[in-house]
Amino acid sequence: MYPVFVLLTILVFCFTYVNGFRDGCNVVATLIASRAMKPTPALVFAAVVELLSPFTVLVIGSSVSDTIQKLVDASAYTAPESQTIGLLFLTAGIIAAIVWNLSTWFFAIPSSSSHALIGGVVGAGIMAFGWRTISWGYFWTRVVLMIFLTPLLSFLVGWLLMKGLLLLARNLSARAAPFFRYAQYVNMVFLAFNHSFNDSQKSTGILMILIGICFGAAPAQIPLWAIGAAACALALGILTGGLKIIKTVGTGIYRVRPIHSFASQLSSGIVILGASLVGAPVSASQIVSSSIIGVGSAERYKGVKWNVAGKILISWIITVPIAGAIGALLLAVLRFIFL
């Protein structure tokens, strides 16, 4: 059982790595697009923050990880007779998320890695254990509701913040412009911290499910080695990829300058932090993209590239059902092969 556990643990952190270069790059997209920092140092800066942030769960708590663990009834996969189907269920769910993430990355679409994972796990869980094993209350309130609520909140916060900054800017001298350039560094730390805090818990939540399948029950607290591995995988992912998505988010929606980046980063960080505190596994790409749309609309409605925004919106809506379908299909194939 230990070799299987090690292999699937590696698979979990492969997803985390893909999540890093696929989703984590959003934390520096506007910083780079506003030319406040070049891509390489910006990615290194973000990677360092994302490496340290996950360890704060030891102090703040792991409500997002708890939500992931509760999506599928633990009694369905912790029984000894359910071990094999449990391992196949988790394998199918993780691979489905990786497949969807790589597909959307290839086409530079900023869809949600988080929702791909949730869709894959829920789809595979339904195929493996049936509809009744899914915690639909958590699914509808912590996932589906947040798919629509967090982008809306991010848009509104970004819009209001940008309107306020524009009013203030009328009374500021030109020498105030450098403030927005350098304040982005602080905002980026705030955004990267909250992104890593939320995203690392999705991986550790899946790992806790894996521990429950392999050993009958998950520990009361997330193991320190799991937190560290998730942090390293996220940081490495940010360092080695993401430029395609950075281009779409940073320049494809609105022409971003330092003041826009400042407003977008701050509004995105606030929304992600709030979601993390209530245990919602949210999408950084959704939230950052929505904040840019809100910021751009506040200054110049016609300056927003609404055709790009429309494509992004479609990807948000279809990610969970498509990843779920892939997860269910993969589970059916794996069950045919191994059972």
C-alpha positions as CSV (number, residue, x, y, z in Angstrom):
1,M,0.0,0.0,0.0
2,Y,2.9,2.4,0.7
3,P,4.1,2.4,-2.9
4,V,0.6,3.2,-4.1
5,F,0.3,5.9,-1.5
6,V,3.6,7.5,-2.6
7,L,2.6,7.4,-6.3
8,L,-0.7,9.1,-5.7
9,T,0.9,11.6,-3.4
10,I,3.2,12.5,-6.3
11,L,0.2,12.8,-8.5
12,V,-1.5,15.2,-6.1
13,F,1.6,17.4,-6.1
14,C,1.8,17.2,-9.9
15,F,-1.6,18.8,-9.9
16,T,-0.3,21.4,-7.4
17,Y,2.6,22.1,-9.7
18,V,0.3,22.5,-12.7
19,N,-1.9,24.7,-10.6
20,G,1.1,26.9,-9.8
21,F,2.0,27.7,-13.4
22,R,-1.5,27.6,-14.6
23,D,-3.3,29.6,-11.9
24,G,-0.7,31.2,-9.6
25,C,0.7,33.4,-12.3
26,N,-2.4,35.6,-12.0
27,V,-0.9,37.1,-8.8
28,V,1.7,38.9,-10.9
29,A,-0.2,39.4,-14.2
30,T,-1.1,43.1,-13.6
31,L,2.3,43.8,-11.9
32,I,4.1,42.7,-15.1
33,A,1.5,44.2,-17.5
34,S,1.9,47.7,-15.8
35,R,5.6,47.4,-16.3
36,A,6.3,47.8,-12.6
37,M,8.5,44.7,-12.7
38,K,9.9,42.4,-15.3
39,P,8.5,38.8,-15.5
40,T,11.4,36.9,-14.0
41,P,11.9,38.9,-10.8
42,A,8.1,39.2,-10.4
43,L,7.7,35.4,-10.6
44,V,10.6,34.8,-8.2
45,F,9.1,37.4,-5.8
46,A,5.7,35.7,-5.9
47,A,7.2,32.2,-5.6
48,V,8.9,33.1,-2.3
49,V,5.7,34.5,-0.9
50,E,3.7,31.4,-2.0
51,L,6.4,29.2,-0.5
52,L,5.9,30.6,2.9
53,S,2.1,31.3,3.0
54,P,0.8,27.7,3.3
55,F,2.4,27.3,6.8
56,T,0.0,29.9,8.2
57,V,-2.7,27.2,8.3
58,L,-1.0,26.1,11.5
59,V,-2.2,29.4,13.0
60,I,-5.2,30.5,11.0
61,G,-6.8,27.1,10.4
62,S,-7.5,24.9,7.4
63,S,-11.2,25.5,6.6
64,V,-10.7,25.3,2.8
65,S,-9.0,21.9,3.2
66,D,-11.9,20.8,5.4
67,T,-14.4,21.7,2.7
68,I,-12.5,19.6,0.1
69,Q,-12.5,16.6,2.5
70,K,-16.2,16.9,3.0
71,L,-17.3,17.0,-0.7
72,V,-17.5,13.2,-0.7
73,D,-18.7,11.2,2.4
74,A,-15.6,9.7,4.0
75,S,-17.5,6.5,4.9
76,A,-17.7,5.7,1.2
77,Y,-14.0,5.3,0.8
78,T,-12.5,4.5,4.3
79,A,-14.0,1.1,4.6
80,P,-11.5,-1.7,3.9
81,E,-13.6,-3.2,1.1
82,S,-13.8,0.2,-0.6
83,Q,-10.0,0.8,-0.8
84,T,-9.5,-0.2,-4.4
85,I,-12.4,1.8,-5.8
86,G,-11.4,4.7,-3.5
87,L,-7.9,4.8,-5.0
88,L,-9.4,4.7,-8.5
89,F,-11.8,7.5,-7.6
90,L,-9.1,9.8,-6.4
91,T,-6.8,9.0,-9.4
92,A,-9.6,9.7,-11.9
93,G,-10.5,13.0,-10.1
94,I,-6.9,14.3,-10.1
95,I,-6.1,13.3,-13.6
96,A,-9.3,14.9,-14.9
97,A,-8.3,18.2,-13.2
98,I,-4.8,18.0,-14.7
99,V,-6.1,17.3,-18.2
100,W,-8.5,20.2,-18.1
101,N,-5.9,22.6,-16.6
102,L,-3.4,21.7,-19.3
103,S,-6.0,22.1,-22.1
104,T,-7.1,25.6,-21.0
105,W,-3.4,26.6,-20.4
106,F,-2.5,25.5,-23.9
107,F,-5.2,27.9,-25.3
108,A,-4.3,30.6,-22.8
109,I,-7.8,30.6,-21.1
110,P,-7.7,31.7,-17.5
111,S,-10.2,29.0,-16.2
112,S,-10.2,27.7,-12.6
113,S,-7.8,25.0,-11.4
114,S,-9.7,24.8,-8.2
115,H,-13.0,24.2,-9.9
116,A,-11.3,21.7,-12.3
117,L,-10.2,19.7,-9.2
118,I,-13.6,19.9,-7.5
119,G,-15.4,18.9,-10.7
120,G,-13.0,16.0,-11.3
121,V,-13.4,14.7,-7.8
122,V,-17.1,15.1,-7.6
123,G,-17.6,13.5,-11.1
124,A,-15.4,10.5,-10.2
125,G,-17.1,10.3,-6.8
126,I,-20.6,10.1,-8.3
127,M,-19.4,7.3,-10.7
128,A,-17.6,5.4,-8.0
129,F,-20.0,5.7,-5.0
130,G,-23.3,7.2,-6.2
131,W,-25.0,10.6,-5.9
132,R,-25.9,10.2,-2.2
133,T,-22.2,10.2,-1.1
134,I,-21.7,13.8,-2.4
135,S,-22.2,16.5,0.2
136,W,-24.4,18.6,-2.0
137,G,-24.8,21.3,0.6
138,Y,-21.1,22.0,0.5
139,F,-21.0,21.7,-3.2
140,W,-23.8,24.2,-3.9
141,T,-22.8,26.7,-1.2
142,R,-19.0,26.5,-1.2
143,V,-18.4,25.8,-4.9
144,V,-21.3,26.7,-7.2
145,L,-22.4,29.8,-5.3
146,M,-18.8,31.0,-5.1
147,I,-18.3,30.6,-8.8
148,F,-20.8,33.4,-9.3
149,L,-20.5,35.3,-6.1
150,T,-16.7,35.9,-5.8
151,P,-16.2,37.2,-9.4
152,L,-19.2,39.6,-8.8
153,L,-17.7,40.8,-5.5
154,S,-14.3,41.2,-7.1
155,F,-15.8,43.2,-9.9
156,L,-17.7,45.5,-7.5
157,V,-14.7,46.0,-5.1
158,G,-12.4,46.7,-8.0
159,W,-15.0,49.1,-9.6
160,L,-15.5,51.0,-6.3
161,L,-11.8,51.1,-5.4
162,M,-10.9,52.4,-8.9
163,K,-13.7,55.1,-8.8
164,G,-12.3,56.2,-5.4
165,L,-8.7,56.3,-6.7
166,L,-9.8,58.3,-9.8
167,L,-11.5,60.9,-7.6
168,L,-8.4,61.2,-5.4
169,A,-6.1,61.4,-8.4
170,R,-7.7,64.6,-9.5
171,N,-6.3,66.3,-6.4
172,L,-2.9,64.6,-6.5
173,S,0.2,65.9,-8.1
174,A,2.1,63.9,-10.8
175,R,4.6,63.0,-8.2
176,A,2.0,60.7,-6.6
177,A,2.2,58.3,-9.7
178,P,5.3,56.5,-8.4
179,F,3.3,55.5,-5.3
180,F,1.0,53.2,-7.3
181,R,4.1,51.7,-9.0
182,Y,5.8,50.7,-5.8
183,A,2.6,50.0,-3.8
184,Q,2.0,47.2,-6.2
185,Y,4.8,45.3,-4.5
186,V,3.0,45.3,-1.2
187,N,-0.3,44.4,-2.8
188,M,1.3,41.6,-4.7
189,V,2.6,40.1,-1.5
190,F,-0.9,40.4,0.0
191,L,-2.5,38.7,-3.1
192,A,0.2,36.0,-3.4
193,F,-0.1,35.2,0.3
194,N,-3.9,34.8,0.1
195,H,-3.7,32.8,-3.2
196,S,-1.2,30.3,-1.8
197,F,-3.1,30.0,1.5
198,N,-6.3,29.1,-0.4
199,D,-4.8,26.9,-3.1
200,S,-2.4,24.9,-1.0
201,Q,-5.3,23.7,1.1
202,K,-7.0,22.2,-1.9
203,S,-4.0,19.9,-2.4
204,T,-3.7,19.1,1.2
205,G,-7.4,18.4,1.4
206,I,-7.1,15.8,-1.4
207,L,-4.0,14.4,0.3
208,M,-6.1,13.9,3.5
209,I,-8.7,12.0,1.5
210,L,-5.8,9.8,0.1
211,I,-4.6,9.1,3.7
212,G,-8.1,8.1,4.7
213,I,-8.4,5.7,1.7
214,C,-5.0,4.1,2.4
215,F,-4.9,4.0,6.1
216,G,-8.6,4.0,7.2
217,A,-8.7,7.6,8.7
218,A,-7.0,10.9,8.1
219,P,-5.1,12.6,11.0
220,A,-6.7,15.5,12.9
221,Q,-4.2,18.0,11.5
222,I,-2.6,18.3,8.1
223,P,0.9,16.8,8.3
224,L,3.7,19.4,8.2
225,W,5.4,17.5,5.3
226,A,2.2,17.8,3.2
227,I,2.0,21.6,3.8
228,G,5.7,21.9,2.8
229,A,5.3,19.8,-0.3
230,A,2.3,21.8,-1.4
231,A,4.1,25.0,-0.9
232,C,7.1,23.9,-2.9
233,A,5.0,22.6,-5.7
234,L,3.1,25.8,-6.0
235,A,6.2,27.9,-5.9
236,L,8.0,25.8,-8.5
237,G,4.9,26.0,-10.8
238,I,5.0,29.8,-10.6
239,L,8.7,29.9,-11.4
240,T,8.4,27.6,-14.5
241,G,5.3,28.7,-16.4
242,G,2.3,30.9,-16.6
243,L,3.4,33.5,-19.2
244,K,0.5,32.6,-21.6
245,I,-2.1,33.3,-18.9
246,I,-0.2,36.4,-17.7
247,K,-0.6,37.9,-21.2
248,T,-4.3,37.1,-21.3
249,V,-5.1,38.5,-17.8
250,G,-2.6,41.3,-17.8
251,T,-3.1,42.8,-21.3
252,G,-6.0,40.9,-23.0
253,I,-8.8,42.4,-20.9
254,Y,-7.8,46.0,-20.4
255,R,-4.7,48.2,-20.8
256,V,-3.3,48.0,-17.3
257,R,-1.3,50.8,-15.8
258,P,0.1,51.0,-12.2
259,I,-3.1,52.5,-10.7
260,H,-5.2,49.8,-12.3
261,S,-2.8,47.1,-11.1
262,F,-2.9,48.5,-7.6
263,A,-6.7,48.5,-7.5
264,S,-7.0,45.0,-9.0
265,Q,-4.4,43.4,-6.7
266,L,-6.0,44.9,-3.6
267,S,-9.5,44.0,-4.5
268,S,-8.5,40.4,-5.5
269,G,-6.6,39.9,-2.3
270,I,-9.5,41.1,-0.2
271,V,-12.0,38.7,-1.9
272,I,-9.7,35.7,-1.7
273,L,-8.9,36.3,1.9
274,G,-12.6,36.5,2.8
275,A,-13.3,33.3,0.8
276,S,-10.5,31.5,2.6
277,L,-11.9,32.5,6.0
278,V,-15.3,30.9,5.2
279,G,-13.7,27.8,3.8
280,A,-14.5,28.4,0.1
281,P,-12.0,26.9,-2.4
282,V,-12.1,29.8,-4.9
283,S,-10.4,30.6,-8.2
284,A,-7.7,33.2,-8.3
285,S,-8.1,33.5,-12.1
286,Q,-11.8,34.2,-11.8
287,I,-11.2,36.8,-9.1
288,V,-8.3,38.6,-10.7
289,S,-9.9,38.7,-14.1
290,S,-13.2,40.1,-12.6
291,S,-11.3,42.7,-10.7
292,I,-9.5,43.9,-13.9
293,I,-12.9,44.1,-15.6
294,G,-14.3,46.1,-12.7
295,V,-11.3,48.4,-12.6
296,G,-11.4,48.9,-16.4
297,S,-15.1,49.6,-16.4
298,A,-14.7,52.2,-13.7
299,E,-12.3,54.2,-15.8
300,R,-13.5,53.5,-19.4
301,Y,-16.2,51.0,-20.1
302,K,-15.4,50.8,-23.8
303,G,-11.8,50.1,-23.0
304,V,-12.6,46.7,-21.7
305,K,-12.3,43.9,-24.3
306,W,-15.7,42.4,-23.6
307,N,-15.2,39.6,-26.2
308,V,-12.2,38.3,-24.1
309,A,-14.2,38.7,-20.9
310,G,-17.1,36.7,-22.5
311,K,-14.8,33.8,-23.3
312,I,-13.4,33.8,-19.8
313,L,-17.0,33.8,-18.4
314,I,-17.9,30.8,-20.5
315,S,-14.8,28.9,-19.3
316,W,-15.8,29.6,-15.7
317,I,-19.3,28.1,-16.2
318,I,-18.2,25.0,-18.1
319,T,-15.1,24.0,-16.0
320,V,-16.9,22.1,-13.2
321,P,-19.3,20.1,-15.5
322,I,-16.6,19.2,-18.1
323,A,-14.0,18.3,-15.5
324,G,-16.7,16.2,-13.7
325,A,-17.5,14.4,-17.0
326,I,-13.8,13.7,-17.6
327,G,-13.5,12.4,-14.0
328,A,-16.5,10.1,-14.4
329,L,-15.3,8.8,-17.7
330,L,-11.8,8.1,-16.4
331,L,-13.3,6.3,-13.3
332,A,-15.3,4.1,-15.6
333,V,-12.2,3.2,-17.7
334,L,-10.1,2.5,-14.6
335,R,-12.8,0.4,-13.0
336,F,-13.1,-1.6,-16.2
337,I,-9.3,-2.2,-16.2
338,F,-8.7,-2.9,-12.5
339,L,-12.0,-4.3,-11.2
